[in-house]
Amino acid sequence: MLTDRTRLHIALQKSGRLSDASRELLRDAGFRIQSGKNSLTARVENYPAELMFVRDDDIPTFVSDGACEFGIVGQNVLEEFALGQADLGYDLLAELGFGRCSLKIAAPEATPYDGPQSLEGQRIATSYPRILARFLERNGIDATIVTMNGAVELAPRLQIASFLCDLVSTGATLEANGLRALDTVLESQAVLIRTRRPMDDVRADIAAGLMSRIDGVLATKESKYIMLNASSESLKRITDLLPGAEAPTIVPLHGRPGHFAVHAVCQESVFWETLQKLKLAGASAILVVPIEKMML
C-alpha cells in the first residue's frame, strides 16, 4: 500500500509502554484518531495526518528514511539506533515527559559490585549492545557483551552471563527474578523526532501546525495560571517568587490605590510551599488554576 504524500505520517509504537501515552498526547493536541488500535495505520479525522503503528526499534529507520515525517520513540531505542549510524536522518525535537525508565546494570542479589570496575572480564547480557559498549569504553572496562533480544533477566539463571544491562522502570521484574540494580547506564523517556528529508511547502505547513499543537500541550503539562492581589510595596518580592513566570500581567485594582492584580503563567510546578511564601511576601486572594490549552 502506497502512502498518501498529501498527509503527514507519524510513526508510533504499535504496542508496549509508550503506545497508549503517545496516542493520549496526540488526543490532547486535539487530533481525533480513528479507532483501530490493532491495525497498522489510523487516520486523523480532523487533520491531514496518518498514524503508522510499528515496532519501536523500526521507528528511527522510518523517520530517517523519510517514510514517516515524525515519530515518537524511547530515548533508549533512539540512542541504540544512532550509535550504529554514520549520519543521522532525523532531528530530536522534544522530550515528552512520559515513558521514563533507566537502562541499568543488574545482577543476582549475592553478586558483589564495587562500581563499573567489577564488570572487568565479565559477561554481560543486553538488548542494547551499542549503548553498553559505550558505557564500558567510557569506564575503561574490557568485558564480553552477550546480545539478547528478550528475556535478558534469565541470563544469570541460565549461566549465559553474570551481569545484565536492561531497562528498569519500577524494578519489579528484577526483584521477581532475584536481581538488583547496580549502576545506571542511560536515563530514558519518550521523545519526538522529525525526518531531515525535505518536505514540500504544503506538508511543511502541516508539520508546523502539528508542532504548534504539540508544543502547546507540552507547555501546559506543568504550567499553571496564578492570580493574586498585591500592594505596590510587595510586587517585586512576589514576582520574584513566581516559579518559571515570564513578564506577569499587573493591573491596578479598582477602588484600591496602590494595590494590583497579578496574573502569570508559571511554567514550573506550583507547590503549597510556594503559596505560603507568596502569602508571607504580601500576596492575598491567591488562585491557582490548570491550563487546558495554550498556543505558543
C-alpha positions in Angstrom: 0.0 0.0 0.0 1.4 3.4 -1.0 1.4 6.2 1.5 -0.6 9.3 0.8 2.0 12.1 0.3 -0.5 14.8 0.9 -0.7 13.8 4.6 1.9 13.7 7.3 2.8 10.3 8.7 3.6 9.8 12.4 5.3 6.5 13.5 4.1 5.2 16.9 4.8 2.1 18.9 2.2 -0.5 18.0 2.1 -1.9 21.5 4.1 -1.5 24.6 4.8 1.0 27.3 4.8 4.1 25.0 1.8 3.2 22.9 -1.1 4.5 24.9 0.7 7.6 26.2 1.7 8.5 22.6 -2.0 8.4 21.5 -3.0 10.4 24.5 -0.5 13.1 23.7 -2.0 13.4 20.2 -5.6 13.5 21.5 -4.6 16.2 24.0 -3.4 18.2 21.0 -6.9 17.9 19.5 -6.3 15.2 16.9 -9.3 12.8 16.6 -7.8 9.4 15.9 -9.9 6.7 14.1 -10.4 3.6 16.1 -8.4 0.5 15.1 -5.6 0.1 17.6 -4.7 -3.4 16.3 -4.4 -2.3 12.7 -1.2 -1.0 11.1 -2.5 2.6 10.4 -5.1 5.0 11.6 -6.2 8.3 10.1 -6.5 11.5 12.0 -10.1 12.6 11.2 -9.6 16.4 11.6 -6.1 16.9 10.4 -4.1 15.7 7.3 -2.1 13.2 9.2 -1.9 9.4 9.4 -0.5 7.2 12.2 1.7 4.2 11.4 1.8 1.6 14.2 5.2 -0.2 14.0 7.8 -1.9 16.2 9.6 0.6 18.4 13.0 -0.2 17.0 11.7 0.4 13.5 10.6 4.0 14.2 14.1 5.7 13.9 14.5 3.9 10.5 11.1 5.0 9.2 11.8 8.6 10.2 15.4 8.7 9.0 14.4 7.3 5.6 11.5 9.8 5.3 8.8 7.2 5.2 7.3 9.0 8.2 7.9 12.7 8.9 7.5 12.3 12.7 8.0 9.6 15.2 7.6 9.1 19.0 10.2 6.7 20.4 12.0 5.9 23.6 15.5 7.6 24.0 16.9 4.1 24.7 15.8 2.8 21.3 16.9 6.1 19.5 20.3 6.0 21.2 21.0 2.4 20.2 20.0 3.2 16.6 22.1 6.4 16.5 25.3 4.7 17.7 25.1 2.4 14.6 24.7 5.3 12.1 27.4 7.4 10.4 24.9 10.2 9.5 21.6 10.7 11.3 18.5 11.3 9.2 16.4 12.8 12.0 16.3 15.7 14.4 15.2 15.3 18.0 12.5 17.9 18.7 11.3 17.4 22.2 11.4 15.3 25.3 7.8 14.3 26.1 8.0 13.5 29.8 6.4 10.1 29.7 7.7 6.5 29.4 10.5 7.3 31.9 12.8 4.4 32.7 16.5 3.7 33.1 18.9 1.3 31.4 20.8 -0.3 34.3 23.4 -2.8 35.1 21.9 -5.6 37.3 23.0 -8.9 38.8 21.8 -11.6 41.3 21.4 -10.3 44.8 24.5 -12.1 46.1 26.8 -10.8 43.3 29.4 -8.3 44.7 29.6 -5.0 43.0 32.0 -2.1 43.7 31.4 0.2 40.6 32.0 -0.4 36.9 35.4 -2.0 37.6 33.6 -5.0 38.9 32.5 -5.7 35.3 36.1 -6.3 34.1 36.3 -9.6 32.3 32.7 -10.5 32.9 29.9 -11.5 30.5 27.0 -9.0 30.3 23.7 -9.8 28.6 21.7 -7.0 27.0 19.4 -5.9 24.2 21.3 -2.7 23.9 24.9 -3.7 22.9 25.9 -0.4 21.4 24.9 1.7 24.5 26.5 -0.9 26.8 29.7 -0.9 24.7 29.9 2.9 25.0 29.4 2.7 28.8 32.2 0.1 29.1 34.5 2.1 26.9 34.0 5.3 28.8 34.9 3.4 32.0 37.9 1.6 30.5 36.3 -1.8 31.1 37.0 -4.9 29.0 34.0 -7.2 29.1 32.1 -9.6 26.8 28.7 -8.3 25.6 26.1 -11.1 25.0 23.3 -9.7 22.8 19.8 -11.0 23.5 16.5 -9.9 22.0 14.4 -10.6 25.1 14.2 -12.4 28.5 17.5 -10.7 29.5 16.6 -11.3 33.2 17.1 -15.0 32.7 20.7 -14.8 31.6 22.3 -15.2 35.0 20.0 -18.1 35.9 20.8 -19.8 32.7 24.5 -19.0 33.2 24.7 -17.2 29.9 26.1 -14.1 31.7 26.9 -13.0 35.2 25.5 -9.5 34.7 22.9 -7.9 32.6 22.1 -4.5 31.2 18.3 -3.9 30.8 15.5 -1.3 31.1 14.2 -0.8 34.6 11.0 1.1 35.4 9.6 0.1 38.8 12.2 -2.6 39.5 9.5 -5.3 40.0 10.8 -7.5 37.2 14.3 -7.5 38.6 13.0 -8.3 42.1 10.8 -11.1 40.8 13.9 -12.7 39.2 16.2 -12.3 42.3 18.1 -9.4 40.7 19.2 -6.0 41.9 20.0 -2.8 40.0 23.7 -1.8 40.4 24.5 1.1 38.1 22.7 3.4 35.7 23.9 3.4 32.0 21.2 5.7 30.5 18.1 7.6 31.6 15.3 7.4 29.1 11.9 8.9 28.2 9.7 9.2 25.1 11.0 11.8 22.6 9.6 13.3 19.4 11.7 13.1 16.3 11.4 14.6 12.8 12.9 13.5 9.5 15.6 15.6 7.9 14.3 14.7 4.4 12.9 17.8 2.7 9.1 18.4 2.7 7.2 20.3 0.1 5.6 23.6 1.1 2.2 22.0 1.8 3.5 19.3 4.1 5.9 21.7 5.8 2.9 24.0 6.7 1.0 20.9 8.0 4.1 19.9 10.1 4.4 23.4 11.6 0.8 23.3 12.6 1.2 19.8 14.2 4.3 21.0 16.2 2.5 24.1 17.3 -0.2 22.0 18.9 2.2 19.5 20.5 4.3 22.4 21.9 1.2 23.8 23.4 0.3 20.5 25.1 3.8 20.1 26.5 3.8 23.7 27.8 0.6 23.1 29.7 1.8 19.8 31.4 3.3 21.6 34.4 2.1 25.1 33.7 -0.4 26.8 36.0 -2.2 30.1 35.8 -1.8 32.1 39.0 -3.9 35.1 40.0 -3.3 37.1 43.2 -3.5 40.6 44.7 -0.6 42.6 45.9 0.4 46.0 47.2 2.9 48.1 45.3 5.4 47.6 48.1 5.3 43.8 47.8 5.1 43.5 44.0 8.9 42.9 43.4 9.1 40.2 46.1 6.1 38.5 44.8 7.0 38.5 41.1 10.5 37.1 42.0 8.8 34.1 43.8 6.5 33.1 40.9 8.0 29.9 39.5 9.0 30.0 35.9 6.9 33.0 35.1 7.7 35.5 32.4 6.5 39.1 32.4 3.4 38.7 34.6 0.4 40.9 33.8 -0.1 43.6 36.5 -3.4 45.5 36.6 -4.4 48.3 39.1 -7.3 47.2 41.4 -10.4 49.4 41.0 -11.0 51.5 44.1 -7.8 50.4 45.9 -5.0 52.8 45.1 -1.5 51.2 45.4 -2.9 47.6 45.0 -2.7 45.4 41.9 -4.0 42.2 40.5 -1.1 39.9 39.3 -1.7 37.3 36.6 1.0 34.9 35.5 1.6 31.7 33.7 4.0 29.6 35.8 5.9 27.0 33.7 7.1 25.1 36.8 5.2 23.1 39.4 3.4 25.3 42.0 3.6 23.7 45.5 1.9 24.6 48.7 5.3 25.9 49.9 5.3 28.4 47.1 1.8 29.6 48.0 2.9 30.1 51.6 6.0 32.1 50.5 3.8 34.3 48.3 1.4 34.9 51.2 4.3 35.8 53.5 5.6 38.2 50.8 2.3 40.1 50.9 0.1 38.3 48.3 -3.6 37.8 49.0 -6.5 36.1 47.3 -4.2 33.6 45.6 -5.8 31.4 43.0 -4.0 28.6 41.0 -5.8 27.0 38.1 -4.8 24.4 35.5 -4.3 25.4 31.9 -6.3 23.3 29.4 -4.8 24.7 26.2 -2.1 27.1 25.3 -0.9 28.2 21.8 2.8 29.4 21.9 
